[in-house]
Each structure stands twice: as structure tokens, then as C-alpha cells.
Amino acid sequence: MYGKTVDMDLLRYNLYKHNAQNKPTIIIWDVFHNTFCYSGRWMDEQFTPYIFHKDVWNSICNKRHKYSYSDRLIPILRYWKRTGIFKYALHNTFDTCVNNGYCAQSYLWDQNTLTDLEGIEDNSIECSYNDTLINDFCITLNEIKKECGKVILVYSPLYYKGKSKIKDLDNLVSFYEQLAEKSNCVFLNYLDHPICKDSTMFHNAEHLNSNGADVFSEILAHDLDSILIINR
């Protein structure tokens, strides 16, 4: 599922918890400056195969004009104007880079990316704090805790020249620290990690490339071990 705003994350979790035979004991929850805002619902086609599901329909599809009730009931109508989905599915079916829905991208940082970043004024990117979503998130954290699960909040690396673009980033970090303490979670903050100064690890200021993703995965796994969350 594309997008990592909390409404999408909560939908993903709610679908998973009702269908998974073995519920996870550890959930790594990626957070960033726009976690607590509503998704723009971009790439609607990702939901097309699942709009018959009540939770997906109620949360997303019936709020979009691209889908009708007939689309929900009659599959051929659902796909009639969305043939690109088949091409995308076939591509991913035979693409060896896809692993459990994840496909690392080997994009490299280039001068155009840096120019675009420098064109953004400092403190111009607002952080989101939607009270309803924050409350829903806290309820879910408590639910996971009662089921003997653990949640680790992770702020992934951000290219260091991008940090100054986010307004009140220090306050955002403090907010996540307080949220983690209140919910008895662990918060791992990588905004000041040395990887943030290595442009070869990034595609752009907010996204690691495949090399950076591999390196960061090892860093994260090591840190999880070091705080005894994962026992070997």
C-alpha cells in the first residue's frame, strides 16, 4: 500500500489484524512530518482489487468519485477503464526485485535534486497534528499493547539539507518522544545519524535509494538487537 500517513497505516493494520493467522509481536511504525494528516488517496488503483471489502470501501472507495457501487459489485466494470493495473501486475509478477511487495530503487542523487531542494525556503514545510488521527493512533497503540505486541516508532534518515526545510522539527521530535513515553513505546530517531550526510544513500531528501535502504536496514536491525527488542 502506497503512502504512510496514519489513516492508511491504521487501515492496513485493521485489515491485517482480522486476517493474520499469526499476529506480529513487533510492529515498526515509520513516522515523519506528515504522519498525522489524511492521505490524498493518490494511486486509487491500488485499492481496486479490494473494494468489495467493507473496511476498504467505507474508508476509501465510497469517498472517491472514481468508484461507484456498481464497480464494487461487478468486477468487469471495476477494471474496464483501468487496464493499466494489469500491465503493472504483470510487470511486478516477473520482476525479481519485488520482495513481499517491496521493490528497492537504485536511483542516485543528482544535481537537479539538490537544486530543487535548495529552491525550498527554510521552515516552509508544515508539520501535521490532526487531533482525530492522533487519538485513533493512540487507541491502536493501546490495543496492540494489550495484545502483548510491541511498537517501535522510527523516524527514518532525512538528508541533512532537508531538515531545515521542516518547520519546528525539534518540536516534532519532542512530540514523538512524548507520544512514545505516554504509550510505552520505543522511539528511534535517525535524523542526526551520519547516514544523513551521505548523498550516495539518497534518491532525494526524503527517500533512501536501494543502497541506503540496505545500509539503514542493517543499522535498524542492530539497534533493535541492542535494546533487547529482538532476542536471537
Backbone bond lengths (Angstrom), bond angles and torsions (degrees), N, CA, C in turn:
res aa  C-N    CA-C-N  psi(-1)  N-CA   C-N-CA  omega(-1)  CA-C   N-CA-C  phi
1 M - - - 1.456 - - 1.526 109.07 -
2 Y 1.314 116.78 123.42 1.455 120.64 178.72 1.528 110.53 -73.40
3 G 1.315 115.32 153.43 1.458 120.28 176.35 1.512 112.13 89.96
4 K 1.318 117.15 142.76 1.459 119.40 -178.28 1.517 112.28 -130.97
5 T 1.331 117.88 24.13 1.452 119.11 170.14 1.524 108.36 -68.69
6 V 1.326 116.58 155.27 1.453 119.55 -167.59 1.531 112.49 -67.60
7 D 1.324 118.75 -27.29 1.467 118.30 177.90 1.521 110.97 -64.75
8 M 1.336 117.10 -37.54 1.459 120.33 175.96 1.529 111.05 -69.71
9 D 1.318 116.07 -39.41 1.461 120.19 178.07 1.525 111.62 -63.13
10 L 1.325 116.43 -42.04 1.458 120.41 -179.68 1.525 110.92 -66.93
11 L 1.324 117.03 -38.44 1.464 119.96 175.91 1.522 109.56 -62.15
12 R 1.323 116.88 -45.67 1.454 121.27 179.24 1.531 110.76 -59.00
13 Y 1.318 116.15 -46.20 1.467 120.04 -179.10 1.529 111.35 -64.16
14 N 1.337 116.78 -44.39 1.459 119.69 -178.31 1.524 112.23 -64.28
15 L 1.329 117.01 -35.71 1.461 119.87 175.66 1.519 110.88 -68.09
16 Y 1.314 115.79 -39.53 1.462 120.37 -175.93 1.519 112.09 -70.56
17 K 1.321 116.68 -41.91 1.466 119.47 -172.78 1.530 111.85 -66.76
18 H 1.342 117.13 -25.02 1.459 119.83 -179.65 1.525 112.55 -86.74
19 N 1.319 117.20 -16.22 1.458 119.85 -173.34 1.526 114.25 -115.86
20 A 1.317 117.12 -20.27 1.459 119.42 -175.92 1.523 110.63 -74.03
21 Q 1.322 116.00 131.50 1.459 120.21 177.26 1.530 110.87 -71.57
22 N 1.327 115.33 -36.17 1.452 120.37 178.74 1.520 108.94 -121.06
23 K 1.318 116.39 105.29 1.457 119.92 -177.99 1.523 110.09 -70.46
24 P 1.320 117.24 145.26 1.463 119.94 -178.74 1.524 111.40 -69.81
25 T 1.307 115.92 147.53 1.462 120.71 174.78 1.521 110.85 -95.28
26 I 1.325 117.01 -15.57 1.454 121.80 178.06 1.521 109.07 -134.25
27 I 1.323 116.60 129.86 1.460 122.00 175.63 1.520 108.17 -121.60
28 I 1.321 116.50 123.01 1.459 121.67 175.69 1.521 107.31 -96.45
29 W 1.328 115.82 115.66 1.460 121.40 -173.04 1.526 109.05 -110.01
30 D 1.318 116.05 111.19 1.463 121.41 -179.14 1.521 109.67 -77.51
31 V 1.331 116.35 129.96 1.467 120.66 179.94 1.520 109.17 -123.55
32 F 1.339 115.81 157.59 1.459 120.59 177.59 1.524 108.19 -158.81
33 H 1.324 118.06 -167.67 1.464 119.60 -171.13 1.525 113.32 -71.62
34 N 1.338 117.86 -19.25 1.464 120.48 -179.84 1.525 112.31 -114.59
35 T 1.304 117.05 24.03 1.464 119.38 179.15 1.522 111.65 -59.52
36 F 1.326 116.64 -43.49 1.456 120.15 -174.67 1.522 112.42 -96.97
37 C 1.314 115.07 55.49 1.458 121.21 169.27 1.521 107.01 -136.74
38 Y 1.322 117.09 166.25 1.454 120.73 -179.53 1.522 110.18 -82.41
39 S 1.303 114.96 139.48 1.463 120.65 -179.81 1.519 110.49 -63.26
40 G 1.330 114.85 147.89 1.456 119.75 174.48 1.503 112.70 -75.73
41 R 1.357 116.74 0.96 1.472 122.06 179.62 1.518 111.84 59.10
42 W 1.322 116.67 33.22 1.457 117.81 -178.98 1.519 110.28 -73.42
43 M 1.316 115.83 158.99 1.461 123.55 -175.57 1.529 110.90 57.18
44 D 1.322 115.71 57.84 1.461 120.67 -179.78 1.523 112.92 -55.51
45 E 1.328 115.63 -28.59 1.466 118.04 -175.09 1.521 113.19 -62.52
46 Q 1.328 117.17 -19.06 1.458 118.61 178.71 1.527 111.74 -65.25
47 F 1.335 117.23 -21.51 1.457 120.98 -178.70 1.524 112.94 -95.28
48 T 1.322 116.49 -9.67 1.463 119.88 -173.63 1.529 113.83 -53.63
49 P 1.347 120.25 -43.93 1.463 118.68 -178.40 1.520 114.26 -68.43
50 Y 1.337 117.60 -10.00 1.463 119.74 -170.62 1.525 113.51 -120.73
51 I 1.330 117.95 11.03 1.458 118.04 -172.60 1.531 112.50 -72.64
52 F 1.345 117.47 -9.75 1.461 118.94 174.30 1.527 110.92 -72.99
53 H 1.348 116.47 -17.93 1.459 120.27 -179.21 1.532 109.57 -75.07
54 K 1.309 116.62 131.17 1.462 121.39 -173.88 1.529 112.45 -57.57
55 D 1.321 117.70 -46.01 1.464 120.15 -176.36 1.520 111.54 -65.61
56 V 1.334 116.59 -40.25 1.463 120.09 178.75 1.522 109.80 -66.68
57 W 1.322 116.41 -43.84 1.467 119.86 -179.34 1.520 110.80 -62.76
58 N 1.313 117.69 -47.17 1.460 121.05 -176.64 1.525 112.16 -69.54
59 S 1.321 116.83 -33.05 1.461 119.67 -176.43 1.515 113.01 -82.85
60 I 1.323 116.25 -30.21 1.459 118.56 -170.03 1.520 113.44 -131.79
61 C 1.309 116.20 -60.63 1.463 119.53 -161.78 1.522 114.59 -69.46
62 N 1.320 117.89 -36.37 1.455 117.37 -178.82 1.522 112.13 -76.69
63 K 1.326 117.18 -3.08 1.464 121.50 176.07 1.527 111.66 -97.40
64 R 1.324 115.47 -0.04 1.455 120.17 -178.20 1.517 109.66 -114.46
65 H 1.304 116.42 135.55 1.455 120.30 -178.72 1.532 112.33 -72.09
66 K 1.327 116.53 -11.27 1.465 118.87 -178.78 1.522 112.37 -73.19
67 Y 1.329 117.29 -15.10 1.449 120.68 -177.65 1.527 110.04 -120.70
68 S 1.324 114.53 140.01 1.456 120.22 175.64 1.528 108.00 -116.15
69 Y 1.323 115.39 170.23 1.458 118.94 178.16 1.523 110.50 -64.44
70 S 1.342 116.35 -31.02 1.465 120.01 176.47 1.526 110.96 -64.72
71 D 1.343 116.42 -37.15 1.465 119.98 176.33 1.516 110.79 -58.59
72 R 1.317 115.14 -37.89 1.465 119.22 -177.83 1.523 111.47 -66.78
73 L 1.315 116.36 -37.58 1.464 120.61 -172.92 1.522 113.30 -90.03
74 I 1.340 117.82 -28.44 1.468 120.62 -173.54 1.533 109.49 -119.81
75 P 1.323 118.11 104.59 1.462 121.23 -174.77 1.519 114.94 -55.27
76 I 1.346 118.12 -39.31 1.461 119.04 -176.14 1.529 111.33 -64.47
77 L 1.313 117.29 -32.00 1.468 120.37 175.88 1.523 110.84 -69.42
78 R 1.297 114.25 -36.35 1.462 121.15 -178.70 1.527 111.64 -60.89
79 Y 1.322 115.95 -36.85 1.461 120.41 -174.47 1.522 114.16 -102.11
80 W 1.326 116.59 -3.82 1.459 120.42 -171.21 1.525 112.46 -55.75
81 K 1.328 116.75 -43.35 1.460 120.90 -178.19 1.535 112.42 -105.11
82 R 1.321 115.35 16.91 1.470 119.20 -176.55 1.526 110.69 -128.91
83 T 1.314 116.51 46.42 1.464 120.91 -177.46 1.523 112.02 -65.17
84 G 1.338 116.84 -20.71 1.454 119.28 179.34 1.512 112.60 -62.15
85 I 1.330 116.75 -23.17 1.461 120.83 178.96 1.520 110.56 -62.27
86 F 1.346 116.67 -38.64 1.457 120.19 -178.86 1.530 110.81 -65.59
87 K 1.332 116.15 -42.65 1.464 120.17 179.33 1.526 110.42 -62.78
88 Y 1.331 115.74 -42.09 1.457 120.75 -179.85 1.528 110.27 -64.85
89 A 1.343 116.61 -42.37 1.466 121.02 -179.57 1.524 111.24 -64.60
90 L 1.335 116.66 -43.34 1.463 120.02 179.21 1.518 111.17 -64.19
91 H 1.326 115.91 -40.94 1.464 119.88 178.83 1.527 110.52 -59.41
92 N 1.337 116.55 -45.80 1.459 120.44 -177.85 1.517 112.00 -71.96
93 T 1.338 116.41 -28.74 1.462 119.60 179.83 1.527 111.30 -63.66
94 F 1.332 116.45 -37.24 1.462 120.20 -176.43 1.533 112.78 -105.48
95 D 1.317 116.48 6.00 1.462 120.44 179.23 1.520 108.57 -88.87
96 T 1.322 116.94 114.47 1.465 121.12 -174.67 1.519 112.65 -71.06
97 C 1.326 118.45 -12.03 1.462 119.28 -178.69 1.521 112.05 -79.74
98 V 1.337 117.79 -12.99 1.456 120.63 -177.68 1.530 109.69 -81.55
99 N 1.326 115.83 125.03 1.460 121.60 -179.68 1.518 108.89 -133.18
100 N 1.336 115.92 110.35 1.466 120.82 -178.17 1.527 111.75 53.97
101 G 1.319 116.45 40.39 1.453 120.87 177.72 1.512 114.68 86.21
102 Y 1.338 117.39 -4.39 1.469 120.87 -178.38 1.522 109.94 -106.86
103 C 1.300 115.52 134.51 1.462 120.70 177.23 1.523 108.48 -131.88
104 A 1.325 116.37 109.56 1.462 120.35 -179.90 1.528 109.89 -68.75
105 Q 1.338 115.66 144.51 1.454 121.60 179.73 1.527 109.43 -112.99
106 S 1.317 116.35 133.69 1.461 120.73 -175.01 1.524 112.68 -94.02
107 Y 1.335 117.14 22.69 1.461 120.46 -179.90 1.533 110.53 -56.97
108 L 1.323 115.04 143.09 1.456 120.25 179.24 1.526 110.26 -108.82
109 W 1.311 114.83 153.25 1.464 121.80 175.52 1.521 108.54 -67.18
110 D 1.320 116.97 138.15 1.460 118.68 176.92 1.529 109.82 -135.73
111 Q 1.307 116.76 172.84 1.452 121.46 -175.13 1.524 111.95 -62.96
112 N 1.331 116.83 -33.70 1.462 119.62 178.97 1.524 111.43 -62.48
113 T 1.345 115.65 -38.30 1.458 119.84 178.11 1.517 110.60 -62.70
114 L 1.322 116.67 -43.60 1.458 120.77 178.95 1.528 111.07 -65.05
115 T 1.312 116.83 -40.46 1.464 120.84 178.83 1.526 110.66 -62.54
116 D 1.337 116.46 -43.03 1.464 120.36 177.95 1.520 110.74 -61.47
117 L 1.335 116.53 -40.24 1.456 121.06 -179.13 1.526 110.94 -65.72
118 E 1.328 115.97 -43.37 1.459 119.72 -178.70 1.530 111.87 -69.31
119 G 1.325 116.54 -18.84 1.451 120.21 178.37 1.515 113.80 -78.06
120 I 1.325 116.63 -8.49 1.459 121.55 178.49 1.532 108.74 -92.52
121 E 1.316 117.38 128.87 1.456 120.73 -178.78 1.527 111.36 -69.27
122 D 1.315 116.45 147.91 1.459 121.36 175.84 1.526 110.29 -61.91
123 N 1.328 114.91 145.87 1.473 122.23 177.68 1.531 112.95 58.06
124 S 1.310 116.59 28.72 1.468 119.92 -177.88 1.531 112.62 -100.23
125 I 1.329 118.09 -12.93 1.464 121.67 -178.90 1.523 108.69 -97.58
126 E 1.321 115.84 115.17 1.459 121.27 -176.59 1.527 111.37 -79.23
127 C 1.326 115.70 147.41 1.457 121.75 172.43 1.532 109.06 -90.86
128 S 1.321 116.15 150.81 1.466 121.02 -176.79 1.521 110.82 -106.04
129 Y 1.332 115.52 136.13 1.465 121.50 178.36 1.531 109.09 -139.27
130 N 1.300 116.91 70.97 1.463 120.12 179.06 1.535 108.94 -78.75
131 D 1.326 116.56 118.39 1.465 120.99 -173.72 1.524 112.72 -61.20
132 T 1.321 116.69 -38.43 1.471 119.97 -179.89 1.516 110.91 -63.48
133 L 1.323 116.57 -44.45 1.454 120.55 -179.33 1.528 111.41 -69.11
134 I 1.317 116.67 -37.17 1.465 119.96 177.07 1.524 110.13 -62.56
135 N 1.328 116.02 -42.55 1.467 120.29 178.94 1.528 111.14 -64.77
136 D 1.340 116.80 -44.18 1.475 120.27 178.17 1.523 110.89 -61.35
137 F 1.311 115.79 -38.94 1.460 120.91 179.79 1.527 110.57 -64.59
138 C 1.328 117.29 -45.42 1.464 120.97 -179.33 1.526 111.28 -64.35
139 I 1.326 116.80 -38.20 1.469 120.35 176.76 1.522 110.35 -60.78
140 T 1.346 115.68 -42.97 1.467 120.15 179.67 1.522 111.03 -65.30
141 L 1.325 117.80 -40.69 1.467 120.95 178.14 1.526 110.45 -60.39
142 N 1.316 117.75 -42.67 1.457 120.99 178.39 1.518 111.55 -65.24
143 E 1.326 115.38 -37.30 1.469 120.03 177.55 1.517 110.98 -63.33
144 I 1.326 116.00 -44.65 1.466 120.20 178.79 1.520 110.69 -62.82
145 K 1.319 116.58 -41.58 1.464 121.65 179.48 1.527 111.15 -60.20
146 K 1.339 117.32 -42.50 1.460 121.18 -179.96 1.519 111.50 -64.73
147 E 1.321 116.05 -27.41 1.464 120.10 -179.95 1.528 111.56 -90.45
148 C 1.323 115.55 15.78 1.474 121.92 177.11 1.525 112.66 68.31
149 G 1.295 116.60 25.50 1.461 119.91 175.27 1.518 110.62 -96.67
150 K 1.319 116.32 161.46 1.454 122.33 177.40 1.519 109.45 -121.50
151 V 1.320 115.76 143.25 1.455 121.15 179.44 1.519 108.85 -120.66
152 I 1.320 115.73 132.55 1.456 122.02 175.02 1.519 107.14 -116.36
153 L 1.322 116.27 117.82 1.458 121.03 174.99 1.516 108.29 -85.31
154 V 1.317 117.10 130.92 1.459 121.50 -176.35 1.515 109.93 -127.95
155 Y 1.331 115.94 124.09 1.466 120.57 170.25 1.526 105.89 -98.86
156 S 1.326 116.05 105.70 1.466 121.86 -174.59 1.529 111.26 -68.50
157 P 1.323 116.92 162.66 1.473 120.45 -179.15 1.521 112.73 -57.67
158 L 1.310 114.20 142.32 1.453 124.11 177.04 1.525 106.77 -126.05
159 Y 1.304 117.85 131.81 1.466 119.59 -179.95 1.528 109.07 -55.93
160 Y 1.326 116.26 133.08 1.465 120.95 -166.44 1.532 113.47 -58.74
161 K 1.316 118.23 -30.46 1.459 119.60 179.34 1.533 112.11 -75.32
162 G 1.308 116.07 -9.80 1.456 119.55 177.80 1.522 112.81 -89.65
163 K 1.328 117.43 -18.10 1.464 120.77 -176.94 1.525 111.88 -62.11
164 S 1.319 116.17 -39.37 1.466 119.41 -176.54 1.528 112.50 -68.93
165 K 1.327 116.68 -14.67 1.468 120.05 -178.46 1.534 111.95 -78.48
166 I 1.338 116.44 -20.26 1.461 121.05 -176.47 1.522 109.48 -90.81
167 K 1.295 116.27 124.79 1.462 121.81 -177.54 1.524 110.77 -71.80
168 D 1.340 115.89 131.64 1.473 122.25 176.42 1.522 112.29 54.74
169 L 1.324 116.71 46.02 1.460 120.22 -179.34 1.525 111.55 -63.24
170 D 1.325 116.88 -36.72 1.468 119.91 178.62 1.525 110.92 -61.57
171 N 1.322 116.82 -39.80 1.464 120.32 177.84 1.526 111.04 -66.40
172 L 1.332 115.97 -35.02 1.462 119.73 177.51 1.523 110.71 -64.05
173 V 1.321 116.27 -44.71 1.464 120.39 178.33 1.524 110.18 -61.22
174 S 1.334 117.07 -42.82 1.466 120.93 177.81 1.525 111.02 -61.65
175 F 1.330 116.05 -37.92 1.459 120.39 178.01 1.529 110.64 -60.58
176 Y 1.340 116.83 -45.14 1.462 119.82 179.82 1.523 111.62 -68.19
177 E 1.311 117.28 -34.77 1.462 120.26 176.78 1.529 110.64 -63.13
178 Q 1.317 116.08 -44.29 1.464 120.63 179.30 1.524 111.43 -67.63
179 L 1.331 116.30 -39.46 1.456 120.87 178.44 1.529 110.51 -62.71
180 A 1.333 116.07 -42.56 1.456 120.41 179.37 1.530 110.96 -64.81
181 E 1.319 116.17 -42.34 1.469 119.77 179.83 1.526 110.92 -64.71
182 K 1.320 116.40 -43.63 1.461 121.02 -179.57 1.528 111.56 -63.60
183 S 1.330 116.33 -36.58 1.470 121.18 -175.60 1.522 112.34 -96.86
184 N 1.314 116.52 5.75 1.469 121.69 -179.82 1.530 111.40 58.33
185 C 1.323 114.98 45.82 1.466 121.66 177.37 1.527 109.32 -110.71
186 V 1.304 115.16 174.01 1.459 122.48 172.07 1.521 108.01 -105.71
187 F 1.329 116.84 135.42 1.460 121.00 176.47 1.522 108.50 -117.72
188 L 1.331 115.66 119.32 1.464 121.95 177.93 1.520 108.62 -108.44
189 N 1.312 115.55 118.51 1.457 122.21 -175.32 1.530 109.64 -110.21
190 Y 1.336 116.92 118.17 1.463 121.39 -177.36 1.528 112.80 -110.64
191 L 1.312 116.63 18.86 1.467 119.90 -177.77 1.522 112.78 -68.51
192 D 1.327 117.41 -21.58 1.461 120.94 -179.88 1.524 112.31 -111.64
193 H 1.304 117.03 13.86 1.465 120.78 179.21 1.535 109.95 -72.14
194 P 1.336 118.12 146.10 1.470 120.81 179.68 1.522 114.63 -53.00
195 I 1.325 117.66 -27.44 1.471 120.41 179.75 1.532 110.95 -59.92
196 C 1.339 116.98 -25.06 1.467 121.29 -177.12 1.532 112.97 -67.88
197 K 1.335 117.02 -14.63 1.464 120.22 -179.34 1.526 112.86 -103.03
198 D 1.326 116.12 4.80 1.466 120.91 -178.19 1.527 109.19 -106.54
199 S 1.321 116.39 100.61 1.468 119.92 -175.72 1.522 112.56 -66.45
200 T 1.333 118.16 -19.43 1.464 119.90 178.79 1.523 111.87 -68.02
201 M 1.317 116.87 -13.26 1.464 121.53 179.79 1.524 112.36 -90.11
202 F 1.347 116.74 -8.02 1.453 120.26 -171.25 1.525 112.38 -118.45
203 H 1.341 113.55 150.13 1.464 121.40 168.05 1.527 109.29 -89.79
204 N 1.321 115.14 -43.74 1.465 121.69 171.69 1.521 107.23 -148.75
205 A 1.325 117.47 -173.85 1.463 120.18 -171.64 1.525 113.24 -60.37
206 E 1.328 117.66 -27.98 1.461 120.61 -175.01 1.527 114.18 -106.58
207 H 1.336 117.68 -8.12 1.462 119.41 -173.22 1.529 111.76 -127.79
208 L 1.323 115.14 125.18 1.458 120.94 171.21 1.520 109.42 -72.02
209 N 1.336 116.78 148.59 1.461 119.62 170.80 1.527 108.65 -87.65
210 S 1.324 117.97 -174.78 1.462 120.37 -174.95 1.520 111.78 -61.95
211 N 1.323 117.07 -38.58 1.463 120.16 177.90 1.525 110.57 -64.46
212 G 1.331 116.24 -46.54 1.455 120.47 178.50 1.517 112.63 -63.14
213 A 1.336 116.00 -37.94 1.465 119.87 179.27 1.521 111.04 -63.90
214 D 1.336 116.97 -40.69 1.464 120.33 178.12 1.526 111.18 -64.54
215 V 1.331 115.97 -44.74 1.461 120.43 -179.50 1.520 110.48 -64.09
216 F 1.339 116.08 -45.68 1.459 119.23 -178.62 1.525 111.85 -66.24
217 S 1.323 117.23 -35.57 1.471 120.35 178.06 1.526 110.55 -59.89
218 E 1.333 116.75 -39.92 1.464 119.69 177.95 1.517 111.23 -67.93
219 I 1.324 116.73 -40.04 1.468 120.98 178.49 1.526 109.73 -61.80
220 L 1.329 116.20 -47.00 1.455 120.85 -178.61 1.525 111.05 -64.04
221 A 1.329 117.01 -44.37 1.466 120.45 179.75 1.529 110.84 -60.60
222 H 1.333 116.46 -41.52 1.467 120.75 178.31 1.523 110.86 -62.13
223 D 1.333 116.73 -42.79 1.467 120.13 -178.68 1.519 111.65 -68.41
224 L 1.325 117.23 -35.87 1.450 120.13 176.88 1.528 110.89 -63.69
225 D 1.315 115.68 -40.37 1.461 119.92 176.04 1.522 111.32 -63.96
226 S 1.334 115.59 -42.49 1.463 119.76 -173.21 1.523 112.54 -67.26
227 I 1.336 118.48 -25.75 1.450 120.13 178.31 1.533 111.08 -99.98
228 L 1.338 115.23 15.72 1.472 122.25 170.98 1.516 113.06 63.67
229 I 1.346 117.01 26.99 1.456 119.17 174.77 1.537 109.55 -77.93
230 I 1.302 114.16 -38.68 1.459 118.90 177.31 1.505 108.86 -108.21
231 N 1.318 116.99 125.89 1.461 121.85 177.32 1.512 109.26 -105.76
232 R 1.304 115.33 125.54 1.467 119.21 179.33 1.522 109.36 -89.37
